[in-house]
Amino acid sequence: MKPLACLALLGVITSLVVAPAIAQPTPPAAPAPVEVLDVKFNSVRINSGTWYETEVQVQPRGGVAADNRQFVNRVKVTLSVGVFSVKAPAGSKIPDTYYRASAEAVAVEANGGRTLYRFYLPPEIVKRDQITGDLRYYLVELSVDGKPLPLGKNQFPVSTLSKPEYVESFRSKVSSEAGANEGILLPQYLTPFAFDNSRQAPSYIRIETTR
């Protein structure tokens, strides 16, 4: 082979070797099968006193339900809240007391509209800490069939937990301190509202033991 031909061939080989690989586009993350539509707060009075109610509205996303496209199975909602107790220093801007509770529905119907998960603080806590109005510090976490979902809109108050680092700080406080108040924030089925026909609820998974 002639020298000029060899040089040309070498140039082609070199260009093939050093040519950068074309980056493949990252596939978009699959949308979460369920989402939080809204979180509402309310004071509800019954014979035993005034309970503080948090209502979490959950709905499946269209077209991404379970395998049979009719239900999303085992949808779990975990609600964490921070409140200012009577022990909180005057003018404090950070909650000093944290509560957490979970409720897991057997299944949520894809075309059944909104499913309402309700949680309650009992009258003694409401009266002691004068809890009224909308809570400024809360976090709603979702999981489906035991797998946690990424946080989405409406799962925390934008006004106070708008930045990721604030959300993680709040989550850390709940993780370290809510255990001291376990069993105070209650899912609906453990309250006097369990059989309230005006507050319909999904069928919950309940694992209980008798001692």
C-alpha positions as CSV (number, residue, x, y, z in Angstrom):
1,M,0.0,0.0,0.0
2,K,1.2,3.5,-0.8
3,P,2.3,5.8,2.0
4,L,-0.4,8.3,1.3
5,A,-3.1,5.6,1.4
6,C,-1.7,4.3,4.7
7,L,-1.9,7.8,6.2
8,A,-5.5,8.2,5.0
9,L,-6.5,4.8,6.5
10,L,-4.8,5.6,9.8
11,G,-6.8,8.9,10.0
12,V,-10.1,7.1,9.5
13,I,-9.2,4.5,12.2
14,T,-8.1,7.2,14.6
15,S,-11.3,9.2,14.2
16,L,-13.3,6.1,14.9
17,V,-11.4,5.4,18.0
18,V,-11.5,8.9,19.5
19,A,-15.0,9.9,18.4
20,P,-17.1,10.5,21.6
21,A,-20.0,8.2,22.2
22,I,-23.4,9.7,21.7
23,A,-25.1,10.1,25.0
24,Q,-28.4,8.2,25.1
25,P,-31.4,10.3,26.5
26,T,-32.4,9.4,30.0
27,P,-35.9,7.9,29.9
28,P,-38.4,10.1,31.9
29,A,-39.4,8.7,35.3
30,A,-42.7,6.9,35.3
31,P,-45.4,9.0,36.9
32,A,-46.5,8.0,40.4
33,P,-49.7,5.8,40.3
34,V,-51.4,8.0,42.9
35,E,-51.2,11.6,43.9
36,V,-52.4,13.9,46.7
37,L,-55.0,16.3,45.5
38,D,-55.5,18.3,48.6
39,V,-55.0,18.4,52.4
40,K,-57.7,20.0,54.5
41,F,-58.0,20.7,58.2
42,N,-61.1,21.0,60.4
43,S,-62.2,21.0,64.0
44,V,-64.9,18.4,64.6
45,R,-67.0,18.3,67.8
46,I,-68.7,15.3,69.1
47,N,-69.9,14.3,72.6
48,S,-66.4,13.6,73.9
49,G,-65.1,17.0,72.8
50,T,-63.5,18.7,69.8
51,W,-61.2,16.6,67.7
52,Y,-58.8,18.1,65.1
53,E,-59.2,16.4,61.7
54,T,-56.7,16.3,58.8
55,E,-58.2,15.0,55.6
56,V,-55.9,13.8,52.9
57,Q,-57.4,13.5,49.4
58,V,-55.8,10.9,47.2
59,Q,-56.5,9.9,43.7
60,P,-55.0,7.5,41.1
61,R,-53.5,9.1,38.0
62,G,-55.2,8.2,34.8
63,G,-53.8,5.3,32.9
64,V,-51.2,4.3,35.5
65,A,-53.3,2.2,37.9
66,A,-52.5,-1.4,38.8
67,D,-51.9,-4.3,36.4
68,N,-55.6,-4.7,35.8
69,R,-56.0,-1.0,35.3
70,Q,-58.9,-1.0,37.7
71,F,-57.3,-0.6,41.2
72,V,-54.1,0.5,42.8
73,N,-53.3,-1.9,45.6
74,R,-52.2,-1.2,49.1
75,V,-52.1,2.6,49.0
76,K,-50.5,3.8,52.3
77,V,-50.7,7.4,53.5
78,T,-48.4,8.6,56.3
79,L,-49.2,11.9,57.8
80,S,-46.6,13.8,59.9
81,V,-47.5,17.1,61.7
82,G,-45.7,19.6,63.8
83,V,-47.5,21.7,66.4
84,F,-46.6,24.3,69.0
85,S,-47.4,22.8,72.4
86,V,-48.0,24.7,75.7
87,K,-44.2,24.1,76.3
88,A,-43.2,26.0,73.2
89,P,-41.3,29.2,73.9
90,A,-43.2,32.4,73.3
91,G,-42.7,33.5,69.7
92,S,-41.2,30.2,68.6
93,K,-41.2,29.7,64.8
94,I,-40.4,26.0,64.9
95,P,-42.8,23.3,66.2
96,D,-41.7,21.6,69.4
97,T,-44.0,18.6,69.2
98,Y,-44.4,16.1,66.4
99,Y,-47.0,13.5,65.6
100,R,-47.1,10.8,62.9
101,A,-49.7,8.2,61.9
102,S,-50.3,5.9,58.9
103,A,-53.3,4.2,57.2
104,E,-53.1,1.7,54.4
105,A,-56.1,1.0,52.1
106,V,-56.6,-2.4,50.7
107,A,-57.0,-0.9,47.3
108,V,-58.1,2.4,45.7
109,E,-60.3,2.2,42.6
110,A,-58.8,3.9,39.6
111,N,-62.1,5.4,38.4
112,G,-63.6,5.9,41.8
113,G,-62.7,9.5,42.2
114,R,-61.1,10.8,45.4
115,T,-60.3,8.6,48.3
116,L,-60.3,10.3,51.7
117,Y,-57.8,9.4,54.4
118,R,-58.6,11.1,57.7
119,F,-56.4,11.5,60.8
120,Y,-57.3,12.9,64.2
121,L,-55.7,14.6,67.2
122,P,-57.9,13.9,70.4
123,P,-59.7,16.6,72.3
124,E,-57.2,16.7,75.2
125,I,-54.4,17.6,72.8
126,V,-56.6,20.1,70.9
127,K,-57.6,21.8,74.1
128,R,-54.2,21.7,75.7
129,D,-52.3,23.2,72.8
130,Q,-55.2,25.3,71.4
131,I,-54.9,23.7,67.9
132,T,-57.2,25.5,65.4
133,G,-57.0,26.6,61.8
134,D,-54.7,25.1,59.2
135,L,-51.5,23.5,60.3
136,R,-48.4,25.2,58.8
137,Y,-46.1,22.2,59.3
138,Y,-47.1,18.8,57.8
139,L,-45.9,16.2,55.4
140,V,-47.8,13.5,53.6
141,E,-45.9,10.5,52.3
142,L,-47.3,7.9,50.0
143,S,-46.4,4.3,49.2
144,V,-48.0,1.7,46.9
145,D,-47.7,-2.0,47.6
146,G,-44.9,-1.3,50.1
147,K,-42.9,0.9,47.8
148,P,-42.5,4.6,48.8
149,L,-43.3,7.2,46.1
150,P,-41.4,10.5,45.5
151,L,-42.9,13.6,47.0
152,G,-45.2,15.5,44.8
153,K,-47.2,18.7,45.0
154,N,-49.8,19.2,47.7
155,Q,-47.8,16.9,50.1
156,F,-46.4,19.7,52.2
157,P,-47.3,23.4,52.7
158,V,-45.4,25.5,50.1
159,S,-45.4,28.5,52.4
160,T,-43.2,26.9,55.0
161,L,-41.6,23.8,53.5
162,S,-41.0,25.0,50.0
163,K,-37.4,24.0,49.7
164,P,-36.1,20.4,49.6
165,E,-33.7,21.0,52.5
166,Y,-36.6,22.3,54.6
167,V,-38.6,19.2,53.9
168,E,-35.7,16.9,54.8
169,S,-35.1,18.9,58.0
170,F,-38.8,18.5,58.9
171,R,-38.7,14.8,58.1
172,S,-35.6,14.3,60.2
173,K,-37.3,16.0,63.2
174,V,-40.4,13.8,62.8
175,S,-38.2,10.7,62.6
176,S,-36.3,11.6,65.8
177,E,-39.1,13.0,67.9
178,A,-42.5,11.6,66.8
179,G,-41.9,8.3,68.4
180,A,-42.4,9.9,71.8
181,N,-46.0,10.7,70.8
182,E,-46.8,7.4,69.1
183,G,-50.5,6.6,69.2
184,I,-51.8,10.1,69.7
185,L,-52.4,11.1,66.1
186,L,-54.9,8.4,65.0
187,P,-56.3,7.2,61.7
188,Q,-60.0,7.4,61.4
189,Y,-60.7,3.7,62.1
190,L,-59.3,4.1,65.6
191,T,-61.5,7.0,66.5
192,P,-65.2,7.6,67.3
193,F,-65.5,8.6,63.6
194,A,-64.9,5.0,62.4
195,F,-68.5,4.3,61.7
196,D,-69.6,7.9,60.8
197,N,-71.6,7.5,57.6
198,S,-70.9,11.1,56.7
199,R,-67.2,10.4,56.6
200,Q,-66.8,7.5,54.2
201,A,-63.4,5.8,54.2
202,P,-61.7,3.0,52.3
203,S,-61.2,-0.5,53.7
204,Y,-58.0,-0.5,55.7
205,I,-55.4,-3.2,56.2
206,R,-55.3,-3.8,59.9
207,I,-52.9,-6.2,61.6
208,E,-53.7,-6.6,65.2
209,T,-52.7,-9.1,67.9
210,T,-54.4,-10.2,71.0
211,R,-52.3,-10.5,74.1
